[in-house]
């Protein structure tokens, strides 16, 4: 698989994986609270990937910006 990568002088580029962030019930002390399990991030990183949080309930331009290189 490494032979397919043309420029061997640079490290293999990391794969970017988006992980959906979960909204939690808003409380008096913690409004607008989100949750992202660290185990999901560690699992992606364990295989050399980069985890990117994807927040729900954003406008369309936010999601389009995530997909641009």
C-alpha positions in Angstrom: 0.0 0.0 0.0 2.9 2.4 0.8 4.2 1.8 -2.7 1.2 3.6 -4.2 2.1 6.8 -2.5 4.3 8.8 -4.9 6.4 11.1 -2.6 8.0 8.8 -0.1 10.1 11.6 1.4 7.0 13.0 3.2 5.0 11.0 5.7 1.8 9.3 4.6 -1.1 11.9 4.7 -3.5 11.3 7.6 -7.1 10.4 6.7 -9.6 12.9 8.1 -12.7 11.4 9.8 -15.6 13.5 10.9 -17.3 12.5 14.2 -20.8 13.8 14.9 -21.0 15.7 18.2 -24.0 14.9 20.4 -26.1 17.7 21.9 -26.8 17.3 25.6 -29.9 18.5 27.5 -29.4 22.1 28.4 -29.2 22.8 32.1 -29.1 25.9 34.1 -25.3 25.6 34.6 -24.2 24.3 31.3 -26.2 25.8 28.4 -25.3 24.8 24.8 -23.4 21.7 26.0 -22.1 19.2 23.5 -20.5 15.7 23.9 -17.9 13.9 21.9 -16.7 10.6 23.3 -12.9 10.6 23.7 -12.9 6.9 22.8 -14.1 7.7 19.3 -11.3 10.2 18.8 -8.7 7.8 20.2 -9.9 5.0 17.9 -9.5 7.2 14.8 -6.0 8.4 16.0 -5.0 4.8 16.8 -5.1 4.0 13.1 -3.3 7.2 12.0 -6.4 9.3 11.2 -7.4 12.8 12.3 -10.7 13.3 14.0 -12.7 16.4 13.2 -15.8 17.3 15.3 -19.0 17.9 13.3 -21.5 20.0 15.3 -25.2 19.6 14.6 -27.7 22.3 13.9 -25.3 24.6 12.0 -26.0 26.4 8.7 -25.2 24.9 5.3 -22.0 27.0 4.9 -20.5 25.4 8.0 -20.9 21.9 6.5 -19.6 23.0 3.1 -16.6 24.5 4.8 -15.8 21.2 6.4 -15.6 19.4 3.1 -13.2 21.9 1.5 -9.5 20.9 1.5 
